[in-house]
Amino acid sequence: ATPHPLHRDHTLACLEGGKAVLCEKPFALNAREAAEMIDSARARGLFLMEAMWTYFLPAVTRLRELLASGVIGEVRLLQSNFCFRITWNP
């Protein structure tokens, strides 16, 4: 883990070194920094992503597949809740 103000510098250093980057939030301090990081990754053909782990959940992956295939049709509204199931432990 690194302090938020260093995310840009560390990400750019890794990209310049040819490494893919998964950056924890906040991805950057502002839009300019984010654009610089994205541009650097694109220029090098490297993977760069904010580390939102829910992106890789099987249900989320399947939903993206269904949406892309058109089987669901045009989505006009999506409402979602994010929670964890926990057992009461006083």
Chimera marker file (.cmm) of the C-alpha trace (Angstrom):
<marker_set name="trace">
<marker id="1" x="0.000" y="0.000" z="0.000" r="1" g="1" b="0" radius="0.5"/>
<marker id="2" x="1.184" y="3.468" z="-0.819" r="1" g="1" b="0" radius="0.5"/>
<marker id="3" x="-0.136" y="6.910" z="0.140" r="1" g="1" b="0" radius="0.5"/>
<marker id="4" x="-2.806" y="8.226" z="-2.229" r="1" g="1" b="0" radius="0.5"/>
<marker id="5" x="-0.634" y="11.071" z="-3.597" r="1" g="1" b="0" radius="0.5"/>
<marker id="6" x="1.918" y="8.492" z="-4.812" r="1" g="1" b="0" radius="0.5"/>
<marker id="7" x="-0.470" y="6.284" z="-6.805" r="1" g="1" b="0" radius="0.5"/>
<marker id="8" x="0.233" y="8.203" z="-10.035" r="1" g="1" b="0" radius="0.5"/>
<marker id="9" x="4.018" y="8.166" z="-9.667" r="1" g="1" b="0" radius="0.5"/>
<marker id="10" x="4.188" y="4.502" z="-8.686" r="1" g="1" b="0" radius="0.5"/>
<marker id="11" x="1.770" y="3.466" z="-11.421" r="1" g="1" b="0" radius="0.5"/>
<marker id="12" x="3.738" y="5.343" z="-14.082" r="1" g="1" b="0" radius="0.5"/>
<marker id="13" x="6.996" y="3.819" z="-12.838" r="1" g="1" b="0" radius="0.5"/>
<marker id="14" x="5.554" y="0.308" z="-13.067" r="1" g="1" b="0" radius="0.5"/>
<marker id="15" x="4.142" y="0.945" z="-16.530" r="1" g="1" b="0" radius="0.5"/>
<marker id="16" x="7.457" y="2.380" z="-17.697" r="1" g="1" b="0" radius="0.5"/>
<marker id="17" x="9.038" y="-0.825" z="-16.407" r="1" g="1" b="0" radius="0.5"/>
<marker id="18" x="6.699" y="-2.889" z="-18.578" r="1" g="1" b="0" radius="0.5"/>
<marker id="19" x="4.477" y="-4.115" z="-15.747" r="1" g="1" b="0" radius="0.5"/>
<marker id="20" x="0.694" y="-4.407" z="-15.689" r="1" g="1" b="0" radius="0.5"/>
<marker id="21" x="-0.894" y="-2.449" z="-12.827" r="1" g="1" b="0" radius="0.5"/>
<marker id="22" x="-3.862" y="-3.037" z="-10.556" r="1" g="1" b="0" radius="0.5"/>
<marker id="23" x="-4.153" y="0.210" z="-8.571" r="1" g="1" b="0" radius="0.5"/>
<marker id="24" x="-6.156" y="0.415" z="-5.367" r="1" g="1" b="0" radius="0.5"/>
<marker id="25" x="-8.566" y="3.295" z="-4.902" r="1" g="1" b="0" radius="0.5"/>
<marker id="26" x="-8.389" y="6.119" z="-5.174" r="1" g="1" b="0" radius="0.5"/>
<marker id="27" x="-7.048" y="5.427" z="-8.638" r="1" g="1" b="0" radius="0.5"/>
<marker id="28" x="-5.715" y="8.978" z="-8.906" r="1" g="1" b="0" radius="0.5"/>
<marker id="29" x="-6.125" y="12.307" z="-7.155" r="1" g="1" b="0" radius="0.5"/>
<marker id="30" x="-7.807" y="13.959" z="-10.142" r="1" g="1" b="0" radius="0.5"/>
<marker id="31" x="-8.888" y="13.403" z="-13.749" r="1" g="1" b="0" radius="0.5"/>
<marker id="32" x="-5.621" y="14.742" z="-15.165" r="1" g="1" b="0" radius="0.5"/>
<marker id="33" x="-3.571" y="12.173" z="-13.251" r="1" g="1" b="0" radius="0.5"/>
<marker id="34" x="-5.956" y="9.380" z="-14.214" r="1" g="1" b="0" radius="0.5"/>
<marker id="35" x="-5.736" y="10.341" z="-17.894" r="1" g="1" b="0" radius="0.5"/>
<marker id="36" x="-1.945" y="10.367" z="-17.713" r="1" g="1" b="0" radius="0.5"/>
<marker id="37" x="-1.910" y="6.882" z="-16.205" r="1" g="1" b="0" radius="0.5"/>
<marker id="38" x="-4.387" y="5.537" z="-18.755" r="1" g="1" b="0" radius="0.5"/>
<marker id="39" x="-2.512" y="7.118" z="-21.669" r="1" g="1" b="0" radius="0.5"/>
<marker id="40" x="0.739" y="5.563" z="-20.468" r="1" g="1" b="0" radius="0.5"/>
<marker id="41" x="-0.813" y="2.093" z="-20.219" r="1" g="1" b="0" radius="0.5"/>
<marker id="42" x="-2.432" y="2.373" z="-23.651" r="1" g="1" b="0" radius="0.5"/>
<marker id="43" x="0.790" y="3.584" z="-25.261" r="1" g="1" b="0" radius="0.5"/>
<marker id="44" x="2.573" y="0.513" z="-23.912" r="1" g="1" b="0" radius="0.5"/>
<marker id="45" x="-0.256" y="-1.960" z="-24.461" r="1" g="1" b="0" radius="0.5"/>
<marker id="46" x="-0.330" y="-2.788" z="-20.746" r="1" g="1" b="0" radius="0.5"/>
<marker id="47" x="-3.196" y="-3.712" z="-18.436" r="1" g="1" b="0" radius="0.5"/>
<marker id="48" x="-4.220" y="-0.971" z="-16.000" r="1" g="1" b="0" radius="0.5"/>
<marker id="49" x="-7.252" y="-1.096" z="-13.751" r="1" g="1" b="0" radius="0.5"/>
<marker id="50" x="-8.599" y="0.312" z="-10.522" r="1" g="1" b="0" radius="0.5"/>
<marker id="51" x="-8.732" y="-2.612" z="-8.113" r="1" g="1" b="0" radius="0.5"/>
<marker id="52" x="-12.495" y="-2.970" z="-7.815" r="1" g="1" b="0" radius="0.5"/>
<marker id="53" x="-12.621" y="-6.673" z="-6.992" r="1" g="1" b="0" radius="0.5"/>
<marker id="54" x="-16.358" y="-6.990" z="-7.661" r="1" g="1" b="0" radius="0.5"/>
<marker id="55" x="-15.614" y="-6.642" z="-11.382" r="1" g="1" b="0" radius="0.5"/>
<marker id="56" x="-14.436" y="-10.263" z="-11.374" r="1" g="1" b="0" radius="0.5"/>
<marker id="57" x="-17.299" y="-11.820" z="-9.405" r="1" g="1" b="0" radius="0.5"/>
<marker id="58" x="-18.897" y="-14.663" z="-11.403" r="1" g="1" b="0" radius="0.5"/>
<marker id="59" x="-22.358" y="-13.060" z="-11.235" r="1" g="1" b="0" radius="0.5"/>
<marker id="60" x="-21.026" y="-9.750" z="-12.546" r="1" g="1" b="0" radius="0.5"/>
<marker id="61" x="-19.106" y="-11.493" z="-15.323" r="1" g="1" b="0" radius="0.5"/>
<marker id="62" x="-22.223" y="-13.434" z="-16.339" r="1" g="1" b="0" radius="0.5"/>
<marker id="63" x="-24.339" y="-10.286" z="-16.329" r="1" g="1" b="0" radius="0.5"/>
<marker id="64" x="-21.863" y="-8.577" z="-18.661" r="1" g="1" b="0" radius="0.5"/>
<marker id="65" x="-22.040" y="-11.593" z="-20.990" r="1" g="1" b="0" radius="0.5"/>
<marker id="66" x="-25.844" y="-11.525" z="-21.030" r="1" g="1" b="0" radius="0.5"/>
<marker id="67" x="-25.916" y="-7.799" z="-21.689" r="1" g="1" b="0" radius="0.5"/>
<marker id="68" x="-23.374" y="-8.085" z="-24.506" r="1" g="1" b="0" radius="0.5"/>
<marker id="69" x="-25.292" y="-10.940" z="-26.160" r="1" g="1" b="0" radius="0.5"/>
<marker id="70" x="-28.509" y="-8.924" z="-26.219" r="1" g="1" b="0" radius="0.5"/>
<marker id="71" x="-30.502" y="-11.793" z="-24.699" r="1" g="1" b="0" radius="0.5"/>
<marker id="72" x="-31.837" y="-9.479" z="-21.990" r="1" g="1" b="0" radius="0.5"/>
<marker id="73" x="-32.714" y="-6.736" z="-24.446" r="1" g="1" b="0" radius="0.5"/>
<marker id="74" x="-32.216" y="-3.024" z="-23.969" r="1" g="1" b="0" radius="0.5"/>
<marker id="75" x="-31.561" y="-2.174" z="-20.340" r="1" g="1" b="0" radius="0.5"/>
<marker id="76" x="-33.448" y="0.917" z="-19.274" r="1" g="1" b="0" radius="0.5"/>
<marker id="77" x="-32.891" y="0.770" z="-15.537" r="1" g="1" b="0" radius="0.5"/>
<marker id="78" x="-30.669" y="-1.183" z="-13.205" r="1" g="1" b="0" radius="0.5"/>
<marker id="79" x="-30.953" y="-1.119" z="-9.438" r="1" g="1" b="0" radius="0.5"/>
<marker id="80" x="-28.445" y="-3.003" z="-7.370" r="1" g="1" b="0" radius="0.5"/>
<marker id="81" x="-27.609" y="-3.459" z="-3.718" r="1" g="1" b="0" radius="0.5"/>
<marker id="82" x="-24.182" y="-4.384" z="-2.480" r="1" g="1" b="0" radius="0.5"/>
<marker id="83" x="-23.954" y="-6.233" z="0.807" r="1" g="1" b="0" radius="0.5"/>
<marker id="84" x="-22.292" y="-9.074" z="2.621" r="1" g="1" b="0" radius="0.5"/>
<marker id="85" x="-23.974" y="-11.978" z="4.316" r="1" g="1" b="0" radius="0.5"/>
<marker id="86" x="-22.695" y="-12.259" z="7.851" r="1" g="1" b="0" radius="0.5"/>
<marker id="87" x="-23.679" y="-14.411" z="10.773" r="1" g="1" b="0" radius="0.5"/>
<marker id="88" x="-24.566" y="-12.633" z="13.986" r="1" g="1" b="0" radius="0.5"/>
<marker id="89" x="-21.661" y="-12.917" z="16.395" r="1" g="1" b="0" radius="0.5"/>
<marker id="90" x="-22.233" y="-10.862" z="19.567" r="1" g="1" b="0" radius="0.5"/>
<link id1="1" id2="2" r="1" g="1" b="0" radius="0.2"/>
<link id1="2" id2="3" r="1" g="1" b="0" radius="0.2"/>
<link id1="3" id2="4" r="1" g="1" b="0" radius="0.2"/>
<link id1="4" id2="5" r="1" g="1" b="0" radius="0.2"/>
<link id1="5" id2="6" r="1" g="1" b="0" radius="0.2"/>
<link id1="6" id2="7" r="1" g="1" b="0" radius="0.2"/>
<link id1="7" id2="8" r="1" g="1" b="0" radius="0.2"/>
<link id1="8" id2="9" r="1" g="1" b="0" radius="0.2"/>
<link id1="9" id2="10" r="1" g="1" b="0" radius="0.2"/>
<link id1="10" id2="11" r="1" g="1" b="0" radius="0.2"/>
<link id1="11" id2="12" r="1" g="1" b="0" radius="0.2"/>
<link id1="12" id2="13" r="1" g="1" b="0" radius="0.2"/>
<link id1="13" id2="14" r="1" g="1" b="0" radius="0.2"/>
<link id1="14" id2="15" r="1" g="1" b="0" radius="0.2"/>
<link id1="15" id2="16" r="1" g="1" b="0" radius="0.2"/>
<link id1="16" id2="17" r="1" g="1" b="0" radius="0.2"/>
<link id1="17" id2="18" r="1" g="1" b="0" radius="0.2"/>
<link id1="18" id2="19" r="1" g="1" b="0" radius="0.2"/>
<link id1="19" id2="20" r="1" g="1" b="0" radius="0.2"/>
<link id1="20" id2="21" r="1" g="1" b="0" radius="0.2"/>
<link id1="21" id2="22" r="1" g="1" b="0" radius="0.2"/>
<link id1="22" id2="23" r="1" g="1" b="0" radius="0.2"/>
<link id1="23" id2="24" r="1" g="1" b="0" radius="0.2"/>
<link id1="24" id2="25" r="1" g="1" b="0" radius="0.2"/>
<link id1="25" id2="26" r="1" g="1" b="0" radius="0.2"/>
<link id1="26" id2="27" r="1" g="1" b="0" radius="0.2"/>
<link id1="27" id2="28" r="1" g="1" b="0" radius="0.2"/>
<link id1="28" id2="29" r="1" g="1" b="0" radius="0.2"/>
<link id1="29" id2="30" r="1" g="1" b="0" radius="0.2"/>
<link id1="30" id2="31" r="1" g="1" b="0" radius="0.2"/>
<link id1="31" id2="32" r="1" g="1" b="0" radius="0.2"/>
<link id1="32" id2="33" r="1" g="1" b="0" radius="0.2"/>
<link id1="33" id2="34" r="1" g="1" b="0" radius="0.2"/>
<link id1="34" id2="35" r="1" g="1" b="0" radius="0.2"/>
<link id1="35" id2="36" r="1" g="1" b="0" radius="0.2"/>
<link id1="36" id2="37" r="1" g="1" b="0" radius="0.2"/>
<link id1="37" id2="38" r="1" g="1" b="0" radius="0.2"/>
<link id1="38" id2="39" r="1" g="1" b="0" radius="0.2"/>
<link id1="39" id2="40" r="1" g="1" b="0" radius="0.2"/>
<link id1="40" id2="41" r="1" g="1" b="0" radius="0.2"/>
<link id1="41" id2="42" r="1" g="1" b="0" radius="0.2"/>
<link id1="42" id2="43" r="1" g="1" b="0" radius="0.2"/>
<link id1="43" id2="44" r="1" g="1" b="0" radius="0.2"/>
<link id1="44" id2="45" r="1" g="1" b="0" radius="0.2"/>
<link id1="45" id2="46" r="1" g="1" b="0" radius="0.2"/>
<link id1="46" id2="47" r="1" g="1" b="0" radius="0.2"/>
<link id1="47" id2="48" r="1" g="1" b="0" radius="0.2"/>
<link id1="48" id2="49" r="1" g="1" b="0" radius="0.2"/>
<link id1="49" id2="50" r="1" g="1" b="0" radius="0.2"/>
<link id1="50" id2="51" r="1" g="1" b="0" radius="0.2"/>
<link id1="51" id2="52" r="1" g="1" b="0" radius="0.2"/>
<link id1="52" id2="53" r="1" g="1" b="0" radius="0.2"/>
<link id1="53" id2="54" r="1" g="1" b="0" radius="0.2"/>
<link id1="54" id2="55" r="1" g="1" b="0" radius="0.2"/>
<link id1="55" id2="56" r="1" g="1" b="0" radius="0.2"/>
<link id1="56" id2="57" r="1" g="1" b="0" radius="0.2"/>
<link id1="57" id2="58" r="1" g="1" b="0" radius="0.2"/>
<link id1="58" id2="59" r="1" g="1" b="0" radius="0.2"/>
<link id1="59" id2="60" r="1" g="1" b="0" radius="0.2"/>
<link id1="60" id2="61" r="1" g="1" b="0" radius="0.2"/>
<link id1="61" id2="62" r="1" g="1" b="0" radius="0.2"/>
<link id1="62" id2="63" r="1" g="1" b="0" radius="0.2"/>
<link id1="63" id2="64" r="1" g="1" b="0" radius="0.2"/>
<link id1="64" id2="65" r="1" g="1" b="0" radius="0.2"/>
<link id1="65" id2="66" r="1" g="1" b="0" radius="0.2"/>
<link id1="66" id2="67" r="1" g="1" b="0" radius="0.2"/>
<link id1="67" id2="68" r="1" g="1" b="0" radius="0.2"/>
<link id1="68" id2="69" r="1" g="1" b="0" radius="0.2"/>
<link id1="69" id2="70" r="1" g="1" b="0" radius="0.2"/>
<link id1="70" id2="71" r="1" g="1" b="0" radius="0.2"/>
<link id1="71" id2="72" r="1" g="1" b="0" radius="0.2"/>
<link id1="72" id2="73" r="1" g="1" b="0" radius="0.2"/>
<link id1="73" id2="74" r="1" g="1" b="0" radius="0.2"/>
<link id1="74" id2="75" r="1" g="1" b="0" radius="0.2"/>
<link id1="75" id2="76" r="1" g="1" b="0" radius="0.2"/>
<link id1="76" id2="77" r="1" g="1" b="0" radius="0.2"/>
<link id1="77" id2="78" r="1" g="1" b="0" radius="0.2"/>
<link id1="78" id2="79" r="1" g="1" b="0" radius="0.2"/>
<link id1="79" id2="80" r="1" g="1" b="0" radius="0.2"/>
<link id1="80" id2="81" r="1" g="1" b="0" radius="0.2"/>
<link id1="81" id2="82" r="1" g="1" b="0" radius="0.2"/>
<link id1="82" id2="83" r="1" g="1" b="0" radius="0.2"/>
<link id1="83" id2="84" r="1" g="1" b="0" radius="0.2"/>
<link id1="84" id2="85" r="1" g="1" b="0" radius="0.2"/>
<link id1="85" id2="86" r="1" g="1" b="0" radius="0.2"/>
<link id1="86" id2="87" r="1" g="1" b="0" radius="0.2"/>
<link id1="87" id2="88" r="1" g="1" b="0" radius="0.2"/>
<link id1="88" id2="89" r="1" g="1" b="0" radius="0.2"/>
<link id1="89" id2="90" r="1" g="1" b="0" radius="0.2"/>
</marker_set>
